[in-house]
């Protein structure tokens, strides 16, 4: 798939028939509509035992995919208020709204993340929450540049470097007054913390250390 304009990238994702990639505050995301998550597993040659992460533009876009008691939701929201947007994935009990294709072997849980990157959040605001993971073949290092992604995954839609730079500049300028500026992309994946019912279990340690 050639590099796309922003409207065409959004349309490709919304169609449910295509994969797209965009930058985040950690590594670039490989993304699809949740019901089309099988495209990600096929492209990455990824085991169905490894769940995907649901990424959204705001926490409000994500909470409906998790279910828990009022007390649990209060704990989750307090953690999210401290670390989101950011490199933290919260693995929570999944609600009935979750598409099972996101986690084929255990559809009772879902990883949720709100990235601290203006381009990622802008795209997600237009597409709705997407199934995501890193861009790479399973077991290989994450790809970090557009040229690598376009070469190894020619079927995946991306913005051109020029359009990406212009979009990021425009969005960064519009967010310059934000109390929490976007972080610079890193090569580390997000920290993954799973809710156990009475606390958090760290499944993957990234740059965020959960207090």
Protein Blocks (a to p, Z undefined) as FASTA:
>chain_A
ZZddfklmmmmmmnopaccddddfkbccddddfklmmmmmmmnopafklccddddfbfkl
mmmmpccdfklmmmmmmmmmmmpgcjddcdddddfklcfklmmmlmmbccdddddbfklm
mmmmmnopadddddddehiacdfbfklmmmmmmmbccddfklmmmmmmmmmmmmmmpcbd
cddddfbdcdddddehjaccdfbdcfbdcZZ
